[in-house]
């Protein structure tokens, strides 16, 4: 499995994000794929989310796991 595939699985299964194609910025004819949370808030561009290579993204995953563990208690 490639890093990109792992990143997609983490975003979808661990963080609960959905991939959506949206305009790059308001009024733009160009689109890009973004990860969007359950509240409809844009989290990261798909191409820039890589928890296996980016420390900020990795911590985001760790913090979400803490939330999940608290719910299990």
N, CA, C and O of each residue as an XYZ file, in Angstrom:
292
protein
N       0.843     -1.174      0.000
C       0.000      0.000      0.000
C       0.891      1.241      0.000
O       1.865      1.318      0.749
N       0.550      2.194     -0.835
C       1.343      3.416     -0.949
C       0.950      4.416      0.133
O      -0.129      4.326      0.718
N       1.857      5.385      0.394
C       1.606      6.408      1.425
C       0.320      7.165      1.168
O      -0.425      7.456      2.104
N       0.052      7.487     -0.074
C      -1.150      8.236     -0.419
C      -2.405      7.442     -0.065
O      -3.375      8.006      0.441
N      -2.389      6.134     -0.332
C      -3.531      5.287      0.001
C      -3.730      5.207      1.514
O      -4.862      5.217      1.998
N      -2.632      5.126      2.252
C      -2.708      5.100      3.712
C      -3.269      6.413      4.234
O      -4.118      6.415      5.125
N      -2.805      7.524      3.690
C      -3.310      8.840      4.096
C      -4.814      8.949      3.857
O      -5.535      9.494      4.692
N      -5.286      8.441      2.732
C      -6.715      8.485      2.425
C      -7.499      7.639      3.425
O      -8.558      8.057      3.893
N      -6.995      6.470      3.752
C      -7.678      5.611      4.725
C      -7.727      6.257      6.105
O      -8.750      6.194      6.787
N      -6.637      6.871      6.511
C      -6.592      7.550      7.817
C      -7.607      8.693      7.840
O      -8.356      8.837      8.806
N      -7.634      9.502      6.789
C      -8.569     10.630      6.732
C     -10.021     10.149      6.793
O     -10.848     10.737      7.490
N     -10.317      9.091      6.068
C     -11.700      8.606      6.000
C     -12.107      7.794      7.224
O     -13.161      8.044      7.809
N     -11.291      6.836      7.613
C     -11.690      5.886      8.657
C     -11.376      6.365     10.072
O     -12.154      6.116     10.993
N     -10.257      7.042     10.256
C      -9.868      7.489     11.603
C     -10.463      8.860     11.912
O     -11.054      9.061     12.973
N     -10.308      9.790     10.991
C     -10.765     11.157     11.236
C     -12.222     11.389     10.817
O     -12.839     12.373     11.224
N     -12.763     10.484     10.010
C     -14.150     10.608      9.585
C     -14.389     11.694      8.553
O     -15.499     12.217      8.453
N     -13.365     12.041      7.784
C     -13.477     13.080      6.779
C     -13.985     12.493      5.467
O     -13.819     11.305      5.194
N     -14.602     13.346      4.667
C     -15.040     12.985      3.317
C     -14.238     13.803      2.319
O     -13.896     14.958      2.572
N     -13.943     13.191      1.188
C     -13.243     13.913      0.123
C     -14.286     14.590     -0.761
O     -15.211     13.943     -1.254
N     -14.127     15.905     -0.958
C     -15.044     16.662     -1.801
C     -14.249     17.523     -2.775
O     -13.191     18.055     -2.440
N     -14.776     17.645     -3.972
C     -14.177     18.526     -4.972
C     -14.867     19.878     -4.856
O     -16.079     19.987     -5.039
N     -14.081     20.905     -4.550
C     -14.604     22.246     -4.304
C     -13.788     23.273     -5.087
O     -12.678     22.976     -5.531
N     -14.332     24.481     -5.259
C     -13.534     25.543     -5.898
C     -12.286     25.846     -5.068
O     -12.332     25.811     -3.838
N     -11.178     26.142     -5.739
C      -9.943     26.494     -5.029
C     -10.149     27.697     -4.130
O      -9.651     27.724     -3.005
N     -10.869     28.681     -4.609
C     -11.255     29.833     -3.810
C     -12.531     30.395     -4.430
O     -12.831     30.133     -5.595
N     -13.262     31.151     -3.661
C     -14.568     31.635     -4.100
C     -14.483     32.367     -5.436
O     -13.647     33.251     -5.624
N     -15.355     31.986     -6.349
C     -15.394     32.622     -7.655
C     -14.422     32.031     -8.659
O     -14.370     32.473     -9.806
N     -13.654     31.039     -8.242
C     -12.656     30.440     -9.129
C     -13.292     29.368    -10.010
O     -14.125     28.595     -9.537
N     -12.909     29.314    -11.285
C     -13.410     28.236    -12.141
C     -12.630     26.928    -11.920
O     -12.991     25.893    -12.481
N     -11.572     26.971    -11.113
C     -10.731     25.802    -10.881
C     -11.141     25.110     -9.589
O     -11.524     25.760     -8.616
N     -11.057     23.795     -9.593
C     -11.431     23.026     -8.409
C     -10.249     22.219     -7.897
O      -9.246     22.035     -8.586
N     -10.398     21.744     -6.668
C      -9.398     20.876     -6.060
C     -10.129     19.957     -5.084
O     -11.256     20.242     -4.679
N      -9.486     18.864     -4.714
C     -10.058     17.935     -3.745
C      -9.625     18.343     -2.343
O      -8.447     18.593     -2.091
N     -10.601     18.407     -1.431
C     -10.358     18.771     -0.040
C     -10.953     17.719      0.878
O     -11.940     17.065      0.541
N     -10.332     17.566      2.058
C     -10.924     16.755      3.119
C     -11.855     17.661      3.908
O     -11.473     18.757      4.319
N     -13.088     17.190      4.116
C     -14.117     17.973      4.796
C     -14.647     17.146      5.971
O     -14.944     15.961      5.817
N     -14.764     17.782      7.158
C     -15.251     17.049      8.331
C     -16.774     16.928      8.303
O     -17.422     17.400      7.368
N     -17.339     16.299      9.326
C     -18.784     16.039      9.358
C     -19.611     17.318      9.502
O     -20.809     17.312      9.219
N     -18.985     18.411      9.937
C     -19.681     19.693     10.046
C     -19.594     20.498      8.743
O     -20.109     21.614      8.667
N     -18.944     19.934      7.723
C     -18.811     20.615      6.442
C     -17.656     21.593      6.374
O     -17.569     22.387      5.437
N     -16.760     21.545      7.364
C     -15.612     22.455      7.395
C     -14.431     21.836      6.648
O     -14.095     20.668      6.843
N     -13.815     22.638      5.796
C     -12.639     22.169      5.063
C     -11.489     21.996      6.042
O     -11.190     22.899      6.824
N     -10.840     20.827      5.998
C      -9.733     20.535      6.898
C      -8.372     20.706      6.221
O      -7.515     21.432      6.724
N      -8.176     20.049      5.097
C      -6.898     20.105      4.378
C      -7.151     19.771      2.917
O      -8.088     19.036      2.605
N      -6.324     20.303      2.012
C      -6.359     19.798      0.635
C      -5.897     18.334      0.643
O      -4.981     17.974      1.382
N      -6.519     17.515     -0.161
C      -6.200     16.082     -0.185
C      -4.715     15.860     -0.457
O      -4.086     15.026      0.195
N      -4.156     16.587     -1.399
C      -2.755     16.379     -1.776
C      -1.764     16.799     -0.695
O      -0.593     16.424     -0.761
N      -2.206     17.564      0.292
C      -1.298     18.048      1.322
C      -1.468     17.337      2.660
O      -0.760     17.665      3.613
N      -2.382     16.376      2.763
C      -2.573     15.629      4.005
C      -1.761     14.343      3.931
O      -2.037     13.468      3.110
N      -0.756     14.238      4.799
C       0.111     13.053      4.806
C       0.629     12.801      6.218
O       1.742     13.211      6.547
N      -0.165     12.128      7.061
C       0.265     11.917      8.439
C       1.512     11.043      8.573
O       2.159     11.054      9.620
N       1.855     10.294      7.540
C       3.064      9.476      7.617
C       4.329     10.293      7.336
O       5.436      9.835      7.619
N       4.170     11.496      6.782
C       5.329     12.334      6.442
C       5.308     13.708      7.106
O       6.349     14.355      7.214
N       4.145     14.156      7.548
C       3.989     15.509      8.073
C       3.629     15.433      9.557
O       2.606     14.855      9.925
N       4.469     16.013     10.398
C       4.273     15.928     11.841
C       2.970     16.587     12.287
O       2.288     16.062     13.168
N       2.616     17.710     11.702
C       1.359     18.382     12.058
C       0.152     17.474     11.790
O      -0.766     17.388     12.606
N       0.169     16.802     10.641
C      -0.921     15.885     10.306
C      -0.937     14.682     11.237
O      -2.002     14.210     11.636
N       0.242     14.193     11.580
C       0.328     13.047     12.495
C      -0.256     13.394     13.866
O      -0.973     12.584     14.455
N       0.044     14.586     14.378
C      -0.501     15.005     15.668
C      -2.011     15.168     15.604
O      -2.706     14.883     16.580
N      -2.513     15.612     14.495
C      -3.967     15.740     14.325
C      -4.633     14.363     14.490
O      -5.694     14.251     15.104
N      -4.005     13.332     13.942
C      -4.520     11.972     14.079
C      -4.427     11.515     15.534
O      -5.381     10.948     16.066
N      -3.288     11.757     16.180
C      -3.108     11.370     17.586
C      -4.160     12.043     18.466
O      -4.760     11.398     19.326
N      -4.382     13.333     18.250
C      -5.374     14.055     19.047
C      -6.771     13.491     18.828
O      -7.557     13.423     19.773
N      -7.094     13.090     17.624
C      -8.419     12.518     17.370
C      -8.556     11.160     18.051
O      -9.649     10.794     18.484
N      -7.463     10.413     18.150
C      -7.518      9.122     18.843
C      -7.764      9.322     20.335
O      -8.444      8.512     20.964
N      -7.219     10.385     20.899
C      -7.481     10.700     22.305
C      -8.948     10.952     22.542
O      -9.495     10.541     23.566
N      -9.587     11.618     21.615
C     -11.017     11.872     21.711
C     -11.792     10.560     21.660
O     -12.733     10.361     22.429
N     -11.400      9.665     20.757
C     -12.063      8.372     20.631
C     -11.879      7.560     21.915
O     -12.830      6.937     22.387
N     -10.685      7.557     22.482
C     -10.435      6.802     23.705
C     -11.270      7.334     24.866
O     -11.757      6.544     25.674
N     -11.446      8.643     24.970
C     -12.272      9.213     26.032
C     -13.710      8.764     25.908
O     -14.388      8.550     26.914
N     -14.181      8.619     24.679
C     -15.568      8.187     24.460
C     -15.761      6.714     24.841
O     -16.871      6.294     25.170
N     -14.686      5.942     24.795
C     -14.776      4.518     25.122
C     -14.756      4.270     26.639
O     -15.147      3.196     27.097
N     -14.306      5.252     27.409
C     -14.208      5.075     28.860
C     -15.562      5.055     29.520
O     -15.652      4.914     30.740
